[in-house]
Amino acid sequence: MKGKIVSVNISEQKGEKKRNIGSCFLLKGRGLEGDAHAGFMHRQVSLLAMESVEKIRARGLDVKPGDFAENLTTEGIVLYELPVGTTLRTSKGVLLRVTQIGKECRTRCAIFQAVGDCVMPREGIFTEVVTEGDVSVGDELEVT
């Protein structure tokens, strides 16, 4: 199964939307270089499919990649159906391992307040960086 990366997103502080920076270095065991959420835990890199973003757009909200605080926005792979332990490899050789599907939201974000729903808790996934390297918009992403 193949897809592609459509946005590479970081933020300087936790609790804010992320912005697309086009490309970034993924650090083994840490996450995206310069991102507030980089760390040693199992949620080093978050991913959300553009198809999930489109579900919220269809409900009338003007959202874009990074608005759900995901690091990588993808296209072409149903991320939330991947089992924990699945690996994803970019066309540049970066290897990510799925560590968590969805997350518990302790507060109702602005998106939830606006449309009564948010897809990240159900359809976002978290990964750890197994093999580090550069990742860029347009890179292929393959389930391995």
Secondary structure, DSSP 8 states (H G I E B T S, - for coil): -EEEEEEEEE-SSTTS--EE-SEEEEETTTEETT-TT-SSSS-SEEEEEHHHHHHHHTTT----TTTT--SEEEESS-GGGS-TT-EEEETT--EEEEEEES---SS--HHHHHHS--SHHHH-EEEEEEE-EEEETT-EEEE-
